[in-house]
Amino acid sequence: MDLREKLHEEGVRLLIKHREFWPIDHAHNTRIDGARYRQRAMCKTVFSTVKLTLGDGVRARTWYGEFR
C-alpha cells in the first residue's frame, strides 16, 4: 500500500488490481479502466509466451546485454 500511495502522489495510474479483502477493494478494482487493463493482460500473455517458446534465448548472457 505504501508503494501505491507514493505512485498516486506522483500522478501514476496503476493497473494492478487490489486484493479483495474488503468491499472498498472491490470498488477500487471497478474503477480501473477496462481497456487499459486488458492491454496490460495482453502484454503479460505475450511475455509469457515468448519466455516459454524461446526459454534461455531471451535472457541476457552478460550484464551489458540486459540493457541492449
mmCIF file as Biopython writes it, N, C-alpha, C and O atoms, coordinates in Angstrom:
data_model
#
loop_
_atom_site.group_PDB
_atom_site.id
_atom_site.type_symbol
_atom_site.label_atom_id
_atom_site.label_alt_id
_atom_site.label_comp_id
_atom_site.label_asym_id
_atom_site.label_entity_id
_atom_site.label_seq_id
_atom_site.pdbx_PDB_ins_code
_atom_site.Cartn_x
_atom_site.Cartn_y
_atom_site.Cartn_z
_atom_site.occupancy
_atom_site.B_iso_or_equiv
_atom_site.auth_seq_id
_atom_site.auth_asym_id
_atom_site.pdbx_PDB_model_num
ATOM 1   N N  . MET A ? 1  ? 0.813   -1.191  0.000   1.0 0.0 1  A 1 
ATOM 2   C CA . MET A ? 1  ? 0.000   0.000   0.000   1.0 0.0 1  A 1 
ATOM 3   C C  . MET A ? 1  ? 0.862   1.262   0.000   1.0 0.0 1  A 1 
ATOM 4   O O  . MET A ? 1  ? 0.479   2.275   -0.587  1.0 0.0 1  A 1 
ATOM 5   N N  . ASP A ? 2  ? 2.024   1.207   0.656   1.0 0.0 2  A 1 
ATOM 6   C CA . ASP A ? 2  ? 2.894   2.385   0.674   1.0 0.0 2  A 1 
ATOM 7   C C  . ASP A ? 2  ? 3.340   2.752   -0.734  1.0 0.0 2  A 1 
ATOM 8   O O  . ASP A ? 2  ? 3.367   3.927   -1.102  1.0 0.0 2  A 1 
ATOM 9   N N  . LEU A ? 3  ? 3.692   1.729   -1.523  1.0 0.0 3  A 1 
ATOM 10  C CA . LEU A ? 3  ? 4.113   1.972   -2.902  1.0 0.0 3  A 1 
ATOM 11  C C  . LEU A ? 3  ? 2.970   2.567   -3.712  1.0 0.0 3  A 1 
ATOM 12  O O  . LEU A ? 3  ? 3.176   3.506   -4.480  1.0 0.0 3  A 1 
ATOM 13  N N  . ARG A ? 4  ? 1.769   2.029   -3.545  1.0 0.0 4  A 1 
ATOM 14  C CA . ARG A ? 4  ? 0.607   2.568   -4.252  1.0 0.0 4  A 1 
ATOM 15  C C  . ARG A ? 4  ? 0.392   4.044   -3.914  1.0 0.0 4  A 1 
ATOM 16  O O  . ARG A ? 4  ? 0.125   4.858   -4.798  1.0 0.0 4  A 1 
ATOM 17  N N  . GLU A ? 5  ? 0.511   4.377   -2.635  1.0 0.0 5  A 1 
ATOM 18  C CA . GLU A ? 5  ? 0.301   5.763   -2.209  1.0 0.0 5  A 1 
ATOM 19  C C  . GLU A ? 5  ? 1.360   6.690   -2.787  1.0 0.0 5  A 1 
ATOM 20  O O  . GLU A ? 5  ? 1.039   7.799   -3.216  1.0 0.0 5  A 1 
ATOM 21  N N  . LYS A ? 6  ? 2.621   6.252   -2.806  1.0 0.0 6  A 1 
ATOM 22  C CA . LYS A ? 6  ? 3.687   7.078   -3.376  1.0 0.0 6  A 1 
ATOM 23  C C  . LYS A ? 6  ? 3.479   7.296   -4.872  1.0 0.0 6  A 1 
ATOM 24  O O  . LYS A ? 6  ? 3.656   8.406   -5.375  1.0 0.0 6  A 1 
ATOM 25  N N  . LEU A ? 7  ? 3.104   6.235   -5.574  1.0 0.0 7  A 1 
ATOM 26  C CA . LEU A ? 7  ? 2.856   6.373   -7.004  1.0 0.0 7  A 1 
ATOM 27  C C  . LEU A ? 7  ? 1.655   7.266   -7.270  1.0 0.0 7  A 1 
ATOM 28  O O  . LEU A ? 7  ? 1.658   8.038   -8.229  1.0 0.0 7  A 1 
ATOM 29  N N  . HIS A ? 8  ? 0.629   7.169   -6.431  1.0 0.0 8  A 1 
ATOM 30  C CA . HIS A ? 8  ? -0.555  8.016   -6.603  1.0 0.0 8  A 1 
ATOM 31  C C  . HIS A ? 8  ? -0.197  9.485   -6.413  1.0 0.0 8  A 1 
ATOM 32  O O  . HIS A ? 8  ? -0.724  10.350  -7.113  1.0 0.0 8  A 1 
ATOM 33  N N  . GLU A ? 9  ? 0.698   9.770   -5.464  1.0 0.0 9  A 1 
ATOM 34  C CA . GLU A ? 9  ? 1.159   11.146  -5.243  1.0 0.0 9  A 1 
ATOM 35  C C  . GLU A ? 9  ? 1.896   11.688  -6.459  1.0 0.0 9  A 1 
ATOM 36  O O  . GLU A ? 9  ? 1.848   12.886  -6.738  1.0 0.0 9  A 1 
ATOM 37  N N  . GLU A ? 10 ? 2.581   10.800  -7.184  1.0 0.0 10 A 1 
ATOM 38  C CA . GLU A ? 10 ? 3.321   11.198  -8.384  1.0 0.0 10 A 1 
ATOM 39  C C  . GLU A ? 10 ? 2.410   11.314  -9.604  1.0 0.0 10 A 1 
ATOM 40  O O  . GLU A ? 10 ? 2.851   11.755  -10.665 1.0 0.0 10 A 1 
ATOM 41  N N  . GLY A ? 11 ? 1.148   10.921  -9.460  1.0 0.0 11 A 1 
ATOM 42  C CA . GLY A ? 11 ? 0.214   11.018  -10.575 1.0 0.0 11 A 1 
ATOM 43  C C  . GLY A ? 11 ? 0.185   9.788   -11.471 1.0 0.0 11 A 1 
ATOM 44  O O  . GLY A ? 11 ? -0.321  9.851   -12.591 1.0 0.0 11 A 1 
ATOM 45  N N  . VAL A ? 12 ? 0.724   8.664   -10.988 1.0 0.0 12 A 1 
ATOM 46  C CA . VAL A ? 12 ? 0.747   7.428   -11.764 1.0 0.0 12 A 1 
ATOM 47  C C  . VAL A ? 12 ? -0.561  6.678   -11.532 1.0 0.0 12 A 1 
ATOM 48  O O  . VAL A ? 12 ? -0.975  6.490   -10.388 1.0 0.0 12 A 1 
ATOM 49  N N  . ARG A ? 13 ? -1.206  6.252   -12.604 1.0 0.0 13 A 1 
ATOM 50  C CA . ARG A ? 13 ? -2.453  5.481   -12.505 1.0 0.0 13 A 1 
ATOM 51  C C  . ARG A ? 13 ? -2.110  4.001   -12.608 1.0 0.0 13 A 1 
ATOM 52  O O  . ARG A ? 13 ? -1.629  3.548   -13.646 1.0 0.0 13 A 1 
ATOM 53  N N  . LEU A ? 14 ? -2.351  3.249   -11.544 1.0 0.0 14 A 1 
ATOM 54  C CA . LEU A ? 14 ? -1.975  1.838   -11.503 1.0 0.0 14 A 1 
ATOM 55  C C  . LEU A ? 14 ? -2.981  0.962   -12.226 1.0 0.0 14 A 1 
ATOM 56  O O  . LEU A ? 14 ? -4.179  1.248   -12.235 1.0 0.0 14 A 1 
ATOM 57  N N  . LEU A ? 15 ? -2.487  -0.097  -12.826 1.0 0.0 15 A 1 
ATOM 58  C CA . LEU A ? 15 ? -3.347  -1.070  -13.486 1.0 0.0 15 A 1 
ATOM 59  C C  . LEU A ? 15 ? -3.298  -2.419  -12.785 1.0 0.0 15 A 1 
ATOM 60  O O  . LEU A ? 15 ? -3.805  -3.414  -13.304 1.0 0.0 15 A 1 
ATOM 61  N N  . ILE A ? 16 ? -2.691  -2.451  -11.614 1.0 0.0 16 A 1 
ATOM 62  C CA . ILE A ? 16 ? -2.623  -3.684  -10.843 1.0 0.0 16 A 1 
ATOM 63  C C  . ILE A ? 16 ? -3.819  -3.702  -9.903  1.0 0.0 16 A 1 
ATOM 64  O O  . ILE A ? 16 ? -4.023  -2.772  -9.122  1.0 0.0 16 A 1 
ATOM 65  N N  . LYS A ? 17 ? -4.598  -4.755  -9.984  1.0 0.0 17 A 1 
ATOM 66  C CA . LYS A ? 17 ? -5.807  -4.816  -9.178  1.0 0.0 17 A 1 
ATOM 67  C C  . LYS A ? 17 ? -5.481  -5.060  -7.709  1.0 0.0 17 A 1 
ATOM 68  O O  . LYS A ? 17 ? -4.475  -5.683  -7.368  1.0 0.0 17 A 1 
ATOM 69  N N  . HIS A ? 18 ? -6.364  -4.550  -6.849  1.0 0.0 18 A 1 
ATOM 70  C CA . HIS A ? 18 ? -6.235  -4.754  -5.411  1.0 0.0 18 A 1 
ATOM 71  C C  . HIS A ? 18 ? -6.665  -6.172  -5.050  1.0 0.0 18 A 1 
ATOM 72  O O  . HIS A ? 18 ? -7.534  -6.744  -5.706  1.0 0.0 18 A 1 
ATOM 73  N N  . ARG A ? 19 ? -6.063  -6.736  -4.015  1.0 0.0 19 A 1 
ATOM 74  C CA . ARG A ? 19 ? -6.568  -7.983  -3.457  1.0 0.0 19 A 1 
ATOM 75  C C  . ARG A ? 19 ? -7.847  -7.633  -2.719  1.0 0.0 19 A 1 
ATOM 76  O O  . ARG A ? 19 ? -7.894  -6.634  -2.001  1.0 0.0 19 A 1 
ATOM 77  N N  . GLU A ? 20 ? -8.861  -8.423  -2.882  1.0 0.0 20 A 1 
ATOM 78  C CA . GLU A ? 20 ? -10.178 -8.071  -2.365  1.0 0.0 20 A 1 
ATOM 79  C C  . GLU A ? 20 ? -10.421 -8.678  -0.985  1.0 0.0 20 A 1 
ATOM 80  O O  . GLU A ? 20 ? -10.930 -9.791  -0.853  1.0 0.0 20 A 1 
ATOM 81  N N  . PHE A ? 21 ? -10.038 -7.905  0.046   1.0 0.0 21 A 1 
ATOM 82  C CA . PHE A ? 21 ? -10.319 -8.296  1.411   1.0 0.0 21 A 1 
ATOM 83  C C  . PHE A ? 21 ? -11.552 -7.571  1.939   1.0 0.0 21 A 1 
ATOM 84  O O  . PHE A ? 21 ? -12.289 -8.103  2.770   1.0 0.0 21 A 1 
ATOM 85  N N  . TRP A ? 22 ? -11.767 -6.366  1.455   1.0 0.0 22 A 1 
ATOM 86  C CA . TRP A ? 22 ? -12.847 -5.505  1.944   1.0 0.0 22 A 1 
ATOM 87  C C  . TRP A ? 22 ? -13.666 -5.009  0.764   1.0 0.0 22 A 1 
ATOM 88  O O  . TRP A ? 22 ? -13.177 -5.018  -0.366  1.0 0.0 22 A 1 
ATOM 89  N N  . PRO A ? 23 ? -14.885 -4.582  0.993   1.0 0.0 23 A 1 
ATOM 90  C CA . PRO A ? 23 ? -15.704 -4.053  -0.109  1.0 0.0 23 A 1 
ATOM 91  C C  . PRO A ? 23 ? -15.065 -2.860  -0.820  1.0 0.0 23 A 1 
ATOM 92  O O  . PRO A ? 23 ? -15.286 -2.666  -2.015  1.0 0.0 23 A 1 
ATOM 93  N N  . ILE A ? 24 ? -14.277 -2.062  -0.100  1.0 0.0 24 A 1 
ATOM 94  C CA . ILE A ? 24 ? -13.629 -0.906  -0.739  1.0 0.0 24 A 1 
ATOM 95  C C  . ILE A ? 24 ? -12.619 -1.371  -1.790  1.0 0.0 24 A 1 
ATOM 96  O O  . ILE A ? 24 ? -12.413 -0.690  -2.795  1.0 0.0 24 A 1 
ATOM 97  N N  . ASP A ? 25 ? -11.989 -2.527  -1.562  1.0 0.0 25 A 1 
ATOM 98  C CA . ASP A ? 25 ? -11.049 -3.073  -2.550  1.0 0.0 25 A 1 
ATOM 99  C C  . ASP A ? 25 ? -11.776 -3.421  -3.843  1.0 0.0 25 A 1 
ATOM 100 O O  . ASP A ? 25 ? -11.262 -3.177  -4.935  1.0 0.0 25 A 1 
ATOM 101 N N  . HIS A ? 26 ? -12.954 -3.984  -3.720  1.0 0.0 26 A 1 
ATOM 102 C CA . HIS A ? 26 ? -13.760 -4.295  -4.902  1.0 0.0 26 A 1 
ATOM 103 C C  . HIS A ? 26 ? -14.121 -3.005  -5.642  1.0 0.0 26 A 1 
ATOM 104 O O  . HIS A ? 26 ? -14.125 -2.972  -6.873  1.0 0.0 26 A 1 
ATOM 105 N N  . ALA A ? 27 ? -14.421 -1.953  -4.896  1.0 0.0 27 A 1 
ATOM 106 C CA . ALA A ? 27 ? -14.748 -0.666  -5.512  1.0 0.0 27 A 1 
ATOM 107 C C  . ALA A ? 27 ? -13.547 -0.099  -6.258  1.0 0.0 27 A 1 
ATOM 108 O O  . ALA A ? 27 ? -13.693 0.448   -7.351  1.0 0.0 27 A 1 
ATOM 109 N N  . HIS A ? 28 ? -12.361 -0.230  -5.670  1.0 0.0 28 A 1 
ATOM 110 C CA . HIS A ? 28 ? -11.145 0.247   -6.361  1.0 0.0 28 A 1 
ATOM 111 C C  . HIS A ? 28 ? -10.945 -0.506  -7.674  1.0 0.0 28 A 1 
ATOM 112 O O  . HIS A ? 28 ? -10.578 0.090   -8.687  1.0 0.0 28 A 1 
ATOM 113 N N  . ASN A ? 29 ? -11.186 -1.809  -7.654  1.0 0.0 29 A 1 
ATOM 114 C CA . ASN A ? 29 ? -10.979 -2.617  -8.859  1.0 0.0 29 A 1 
ATOM 115 C C  . ASN A ? 29 ? -11.966 -2.259  -9.959  1.0 0.0 29 A 1 
ATOM 116 O O  . ASN A ? 29 ? -11.623 -2.350  -11.138 1.0 0.0 29 A 1 
ATOM 117 N N  . THR A ? 30 ? -13.171 -1.858  -9.613  1.0 0.0 30 A 1 
ATOM 118 C CA . THR A ? 30 ? -14.139 -1.485  -10.648 1.0 0.0 30 A 1 
ATOM 119 C C  . THR A ? 30 ? -13.790 -0.160  -11.292 1.0 0.0 30 A 1 
ATOM 120 O O  . THR A ? 30 ? -14.250 0.125   -12.398 1.0 0.0 30 A 1 
ATOM 121 N N  . ARG A ? 31 ? -12.989 0.653   -10.627 1.0 0.0 31 A 1 
ATOM 122 C CA . ARG A ? 31 ? -12.591 1.948   -11.185 1.0 0.0 31 A 1 
ATOM 123 C C  . ARG A ? 31 ? -11.449 1.836   -12.187 1.0 0.0 31 A 1 
ATOM 124 O O  . ARG A ? 31 ? -11.159 2.800   -12.896 1.0 0.0 31 A 1 
ATOM 125 N N  . ILE A ? 32 ? -10.799 0.683   -12.260 1.0 0.0 32 A 1 
ATOM 126 C CA . ILE A ? 32 ? -9.694  0.504   -13.202 1.0 0.0 32 A 1 
ATOM 127 C C  . ILE A ? 32 ? -10.248 0.478   -14.613 1.0 0.0 32 A 1 
ATOM 128 O O  . ILE A ? 32 ? -11.236 -0.196  -14.901 1.0 0.0 32 A 1 
ATOM 129 N N  . ASP A ? 33 ? -9.590  1.227   -15.484 1.0 0.0 33 A 1 
ATOM 130 C CA . ASP A ? 33 ? -10.021 1.335   -16.884 1.0 0.0 33 A 1 
ATOM 131 C C  . ASP A ? 33 ? -9.904  -0.032  -17.560 1.0 0.0 33 A 1 
ATOM 132 O O  . ASP A ? 33 ? -8.816  -0.604  -17.627 1.0 0.0 33 A 1 
ATOM 133 N N  . GLY A ? 34 ? -11.023 -0.551  -18.058 1.0 0.0 34 A 1 
ATOM 134 C CA . GLY A ? 34 ? -11.068 -1.890  -18.631 1.0 0.0 34 A 1 
ATOM 135 C C  . GLY A ? 34 ? -10.176 -2.065  -19.842 1.0 0.0 34 A 1 
ATOM 136 O O  . GLY A ? 34 ? -9.500  -3.087  -19.968 1.0 0.0 34 A 1 
ATOM 137 N N  . ALA A ? 35 ? -10.160 -1.085  -20.738 1.0 0.0 35 A 1 
ATOM 138 C CA . ALA A ? 35 ? -9.357  -1.211  -21.960 1.0 0.0 35 A 1 
ATOM 139 C C  . ALA A ? 35 ? -7.876  -1.257  -21.633 1.0 0.0 35 A 1 
ATOM 140 O O  . ALA A ? 35 ? -7.137  -2.046  -22.223 1.0 0.0 35 A 1 
ATOM 141 N N  . ARG A ? 36 ? -7.432  -0.427  -20.705 1.0 0.0 36 A 1 
ATOM 142 C CA . ARG A ? 36 ? -6.012  -0.425  -20.340 1.0 0.0 36 A 1 
ATOM 143 C C  . ARG A ? 36 ? -5.630  -1.690  -19.595 1.0 0.0 36 A 1 
ATOM 144 O O  . ARG A ? 36 ? -4.535  -2.218  -19.788 1.0 0.0 36 A 1 
ATOM 145 N N  . TYR A ? 37 ? -6.528  -2.186  -18.740 1.0 0.0 37 A 1 
ATOM 146 C CA . TYR A ? 37 ? -6.212  -3.422  -18.013 1.0 0.0 37 A 1 
ATOM 147 C C  . TYR A ? 37 ? -6.101  -4.594  -18.974 1.0 0.0 37 A 1 
ATOM 148 O O  . TYR A ? 37 ? -5.228  -5.446  -18.807 1.0 0.0 37 A 1 
ATOM 149 N N  . ARG A ? 38 ? -6.968  -4.654  -19.975 1.0 0.0 38 A 1 
ATOM 150 C CA . ARG A ? 38 ? -6.872  -5.734  -20.961 1.0 0.0 38 A 1 
ATOM 151 C C  . ARG A ? 38 ? -5.573  -5.624  -21.751 1.0 0.0 38 A 1 
ATOM 152 O O  . ARG A ? 38 ? -4.987  -6.640  -22.125 1.0 0.0 38 A 1 
ATOM 153 N N  . GLN A ? 39 ? -5.120  -4.400  -22.006 1.0 0.0 39 A 1 
ATOM 154 C CA . GLN A ? 39 ? -3.855  -4.214  -22.713 1.0 0.0 39 A 1 
ATOM 155 C C  . GLN A ? 39 ? -2.700  -4.742  -21.853 1.0 0.0 39 A 1 
ATOM 156 O O  . GLN A ? 39 ? -1.783  -5.381  -22.369 1.0 0.0 39 A 1 
ATOM 157 N N  . ARG A ? 40 ? -2.744  -4.475  -20.549 1.0 0.0 40 A 1 
ATOM 158 C CA . ARG A ? 40 ? -1.719  -4.969  -19.641 1.0 0.0 40 A 1 
ATOM 159 C C  . ARG A ? 40 ? -1.734  -6.498  -19.627 1.0 0.0 40 A 1 
ATOM 160 O O  . ARG A ? 40 ? -0.680  -7.133  -19.673 1.0 0.0 40 A 1 
ATOM 161 N N  . ALA A ? 41 ? -2.924  -7.083  -19.563 1.0 0.0 41 A 1 
ATOM 162 C CA . ALA A ? 41 ? -3.041  -8.534  -19.540 1.0 0.0 41 A 1 
ATOM 163 C C  . ALA A ? 41 ? -2.499  -9.142  -20.833 1.0 0.0 41 A 1 
ATOM 164 O O  . ALA A ? 41 ? -1.860  -10.193 -20.801 1.0 0.0 41 A 1 
ATOM 165 N N  . MET A ? 42 ? -2.748  -8.495  -21.958 1.0 0.0 42 A 1 
ATOM 166 C CA . MET A ? 42 ? -2.252  -8.994  -23.238 1.0 0.0 42 A 1 
ATOM 167 C C  . MET A ? 42 ? -0.724  -8.937  -23.280 1.0 0.0 42 A 1 
ATOM 168 O O  . MET A ? 42 ? -0.086  -9.855  -23.796 1.0 0.0 42 A 1 
ATOM 169 N N  . CYS A ? 43 ? -0.137  -7.873  -22.745 1.0 0.0 43 A 1 
ATOM 170 C CA . CYS A ? 43 ? 1.329   -7.777  -22.704 1.0 0.0 43 A 1 
ATOM 171 C C  . CYS A ? 43 ? 1.920   -8.896  -21.863 1.0 0.0 43 A 1 
ATOM 172 O O  . CYS A ? 43 ? 2.914   -9.508  -22.253 1.0 0.0 43 A 1 
ATOM 173 N N  . LYS A ? 44 ? 1.315   -9.168  -20.711 1.0 0.0 44 A 1 
ATOM 174 C CA . LYS A ? 44 ? 1.815   -10.241 -19.859 1.0 0.0 44 A 1 
ATOM 175 C C  . LYS A ? 44 ? 1.701   -11.590 -20.566 1.0 0.0 44 A 1 
ATOM 176 O O  . LYS A ? 44 ? 2.574   -12.444 -20.411 1.0 0.0 44 A 1 
ATOM 177 N N  . THR A ? 45 ? 0.637   -11.790 -21.339 1.0 0.0 45 A 1 
ATOM 178 C CA . THR A ? 45 ? 0.460   -13.035 -22.081 1.0 0.0 45 A 1 
ATOM 179 C C  . THR A ? 45 ? 1.543   -13.188 -23.139 1.0 0.0 45 A 1 
ATOM 180 O O  . THR A ? 45 ? 2.100   -14.273 -23.311 1.0 0.0 45 A 1 
ATOM 181 N N  . VAL A ? 46 ? 1.839   -12.116 -23.839 1.0 0.0 46 A 1 
ATOM 182 C CA . VAL A ? 46 ? 2.874   -12.161 -24.874 1.0 0.0 46 A 1 
ATOM 183 C C  . VAL A ? 46 ? 4.237   -12.455 -24.250 1.0 0.0 46 A 1 
ATOM 184 O O  . VAL A ? 46 ? 4.975   -13.297 -24.761 1.0 0.0 46 A 1 
ATOM 185 N N  . PHE A ? 47 ? 4.583   -11.774 -23.152 1.0 0.0 47 A 1 
ATOM 186 C CA . PHE A ? 47 ? 5.872   -12.015 -22.498 1.0 0.0 47 A 1 
ATOM 187 C C  . PHE A ? 47 ? 5.984   -13.461 -22.036 1.0 0.0 47 A 1 
ATOM 188 O O  . PHE A ? 47 ? 7.030   -14.090 -22.190 1.0 0.0 47 A 1 
ATOM 189 N N  . SER A ? 48 ? 4.903   -13.983 -21.472 1.0 0.0 48 A 1 
ATOM 190 C CA . SER A ? 48 ? 4.913   -15.364 -21.003 1.0 0.0 48 A 1 
ATOM 191 C C  . SER A ? 48 ? 5.109   -16.338 -22.160 1.0 0.0 48 A 1 
ATOM 192 O O  . SER A ? 48 ? 5.872   -17.297 -22.040 1.0 0.0 48 A 1 
ATOM 193 N N  . THR A ? 49 ? 4.433   -16.103 -23.268 1.0 0.0 49 A 1 
ATOM 194 C CA . THR A ? 49 ? 4.553   -16.980 -24.429 1.0 0.0 49 A 1 
ATOM 195 C C  . THR A ? 49 ? 5.961   -16.945 -25.007 1.0 0.0 49 A 1 
ATOM 196 O O  . THR A ? 49 ? 6.513   -17.985 -25.365 1.0 0.0 49 A 1 
ATOM 197 N N  . VAL A ? 50 ? 6.541   -15.759 -25.100 1.0 0.0 50 A 1 
ATOM 198 C CA . VAL A ? 50 ? 7.902   -15.637 -25.627 1.0 0.0 50 A 1 
ATOM 199 C C  . VAL A ? 50 ? 8.884   -16.373 -24.721 1.0 0.0 50 A 1 
ATOM 200 O O  . VAL A ? 50 ? 9.761   -17.085 -25.210 1.0 0.0 50 A 1 
ATOM 201 N N  . LYS A ? 51 ? 8.746   -16.211 -23.412 1.0 0.0 51 A 1 
ATOM 202 C CA . LYS A ? 51 ? 9.651   -16.896 -22.495 1.0 0.0 51 A 1 
ATOM 203 C C  . LYS A ? 51 ? 9.491   -18.406 -22.562 1.0 0.0 51 A 1 
ATOM 204 O O  . LYS A ? 51 ? 10.474  -19.138 -22.451 1.0 0.0 51 A 1 
ATOM 205 N N  . LEU A ? 52 ? 8.262   -18.882 -22.743 1.0 0.0 52 A 1 
ATOM 206 C CA . LEU A ? 52 ? 8.044   -20.324 -22.835 1.0 0.0 52 A 1 
ATOM 207 C C  . LEU A ? 52 ? 8.606   -20.910 -24.117 1.0 0.0 52 A 1 
ATOM 208 O O  . LEU A ? 52 ? 9.191   -21.993 -24.101 1.0 0.0 52 A 1 
ATOM 209 N N  . THR A ? 53 ? 8.434   -20.203 -25.231 1.0 0.0 53 A 1 
ATOM 210 C CA . THR A ? 53 ? 8.879   -20.755 -26.513 1.0 0.0 53 A 1 
ATOM 211 C C  . THR A ? 53 ? 10.378  -20.610 -26.731 1.0 0.0 53 A 1 
ATOM 212 O O  . THR A ? 53 ? 11.005  -21.501 -27.304 1.0 0.0 53 A 1 
ATOM 213 N N  . LEU A ? 54 ? 10.960  -19.508 -26.287 1.0 0.0 54 A 1 
ATOM 214 C CA . LEU A ? 54 ? 12.384  -19.276 -26.542 1.0 0.0 54 A 1 
ATOM 215 C C  . LEU A ? 54 ? 13.279  -19.634 -25.361 1.0 0.0 54 A 1 
ATOM 216 O O  . LEU A ? 54 ? 14.476  -19.860 -25.535 1.0 0.0 54 A 1 
ATOM 217 N N  . GLY A ? 55 ? 12.712  -19.685 -24.176 1.0 0.0 55 A 1 
ATOM 218 C CA . GLY A ? 55 ? 13.477  -20.087 -22.998 1.0 0.0 55 A 1 
ATOM 219 C C  . GLY A ? 55 ? 14.681  -19.212 -22.744 1.0 0.0 55 A 1 
ATOM 220 O O  . GLY A ? 55 ? 14.556  -17.998 -22.586 1.0 0.0 55 A 1 
ATOM 221 N N  . ASP A ? 56 ? 15.854  -19.832 -22.705 1.0 0.0 56 A 1 
ATOM 222 C CA . ASP A ? 56 ? 17.084  -19.108 -22.387 1.0 0.0 56 A 1 
ATOM 223 C C  . ASP A ? 56 ? 17.487  -18.127 -23.482 1.0 0.0 56 A 1 
ATOM 224 O O  . ASP A ? 56 ? 18.336  -17.265 -23.252 1.0 0.0 56 A 1 
ATOM 225 N N  . GLY A ? 57 ? 16.907  -18.240 -24.637 1.0 0.0 57 A 1 
ATOM 226 C CA . GLY A ? 57 ? 17.269  -17.343 -25.732 1.0 0.0 57 A 1 
ATOM 227 C C  . GLY A ? 57 ? 16.893  -15.896 -25.486 1.0 0.0 57 A 1 
ATOM 228 O O  . GLY A ? 57 ? 17.443  -15.002 -26.129 1.0 0.0 57 A 1 
ATOM 229 N N  . VAL A ? 58 ? 15.973  -15.644 -24.576 1.0 0.0 58 A 1 
ATOM 230 C CA . VAL A ? 58 ? 15.577  -14.257 -24.315 1.0 0.0 58 A 1 
ATOM 231 C C  . VAL A ? 58 ? 16.281  -13.670 -23.105 1.0 0.0 58 A 1 
ATOM 232 O O  . VAL A ? 58 ? 16.098  -12.494 -22.791 1.0 0.0 58 A 1 
ATOM 233 N N  . ARG A ? 59 ? 17.072  -14.464 -22.433 1.0 0.0 59 A 1 
ATOM 234 C CA . ARG A ? 59 ? 17.795  -13.958 -21.268 1.0 0.0 59 A 1 
ATOM 235 C C  . ARG A ? 59 ? 19.160  -13.424 -21.708 1.0 0.0 59 A 1 
ATOM 236 O O  . ARG A ? 59 ? 19.824  -14.013 -22.561 1.0 0.0 59 A 1 
ATOM 237 N N  . ALA A ? 60 ? 19.557  -12.323 -21.123 1.0 0.0 60 A 1 
ATOM 238 C CA . ALA A ? 60 ? 20.844  -11.728 -21.468 1.0 0.0 60 A 1 
ATOM 239 C C  . ALA A ? 60 ? 21.978  -12.607 -20.942 1.0 0.0 60 A 1 
ATOM 240 O O  . ALA A ? 60 ? 21.910  -13.137 -19.833 1.0 0.0 60 A 1 
ATOM 241 N N  . ARG A ? 61 ? 23.004  -12.746 -21.751 1.0 0.0 61 A 1 
ATOM 242 C CA . ARG A ? 61 ? 24.146  -13.553 -21.336 1.0 0.0 61 A 1 
ATOM 243 C C  . ARG A ? 61 ? 25.155  -12.748 -20.535 1.0 0.0 61 A 1 
ATOM 244 O O  . ARG A ? 61 ? 25.933  -13.313 -19.766 1.0 0.0 61 A 1 
ATOM 245 N N  . THR A ? 62 ? 25.148  -11.434 -20.710 1.0 0.0 62 A 1 
ATOM 246 C CA . THR A ? 62 ? 26.076  -10.571 -19.985 1.0 0.0 62 A 1 
ATOM 247 C C  . THR A ? 62 ? 25.304  -9.462  -19.298 1.0 0.0 62 A 1 
ATOM 248 O O  . THR A ? 62 ? 24.147  -9.200  -19.626 1.0 0.0 62 A 1 
ATOM 249 N N  . TRP A ? 63 ? 25.951  -8.815  -18.345 1.0 0.0 63 A 1 
ATOM 250 C CA . TRP A ? 63 ? 25.336  -7.699  -17.637 1.0 0.0 63 A 1 
ATOM 251 C C  . TRP A ? 63 ? 24.987  -6.587  -18.633 1.0 0.0 63 A 1 
ATOM 252 O O  . TRP A ? 63 ? 23.910  -5.995  -18.565 1.0 0.0 63 A 1 
ATOM 253 N N  . TYR A ? 64 ? 25.917  -6.313  -19.560 1.0 0.0 64 A 1 
ATOM 254 C CA . TYR A ? 64 ? 25.690  -5.260  -20.538 1.0 0.0 64 A 1 
ATOM 255 C C  . TYR A ? 64 ? 24.533  -5.605  -21.464 1.0 0.0 64 A 1 
ATOM 256 O O  . TYR A ? 64 ? 23.801  -4.719  -21.905 1.0 0.0 64 A 1 
ATOM 257 N N  . GLY A ? 65 ? 24.370  -6.875  -21.756 1.0 0.0 65 A 1 
ATOM 258 C CA . GLY A ? 65 ? 23.315  -7.318  -22.652 1.0 0.0 65 A 1 
ATOM 259 C C  . GLY A ? 65 ? 21.913  -7.061  -22.124 1.0 0.0 65 A 1 
ATOM 260 O O  . GLY A ? 65 ? 20.957  -7.019  -22.899 1.0 0.0 65 A 1 
ATOM 261 N N  . GLU A ? 66 ? 21.778  -6.886  -20.806 1.0 0.0 66 A 1 
ATOM 262 C CA . GLU A ? 66 ? 20.480  -6.616  -20.227 1.0 0.0 66 A 1 
ATOM 263 C C  . GLU A ? 66 ? 19.918  -5.265  -20.666 1.0 0.0 66 A 1 
ATOM 264 O O  . GLU A ? 66 ? 18.708  -5.043  -20.621 1.0 0.0 66 A 1 
ATOM 265 N N  . PHE A ? 67 ? 20.799  -4.375  -21.084 1.0 0.0 67 A 1 
ATOM 266 C CA . PHE A ? 67 ? 20.379  -3.015  -21.406 1.0 0.0 67 A 1 
ATOM 267 C C  . PHE A ? 67 ? 20.377  -2.732  -22.899 1.0 0.0 67 A 1 
ATOM 268 O O  . PHE A ? 67 ? 20.240  -1.574  -23.294 1.0 0.0 67 A 1 
ATOM 269 N N  . ARG A ? 68 ? 20.522  -3.740  -23.737 1.0 0.0 68 A 1 
ATOM 270 C CA . ARG A ? 68 ? 20.530  -3.548  -25.186 1.0 0.0 68 A 1 
ATOM 271 C C  . ARG A ? 68 ? 19.141  -3.680  -25.735 1.0 0.0 68 A 1 
ATOM 272 O O  . ARG A ? 68 ? 18.940  -3.551  -26.942 1.0 0.0 68 A 1 
#
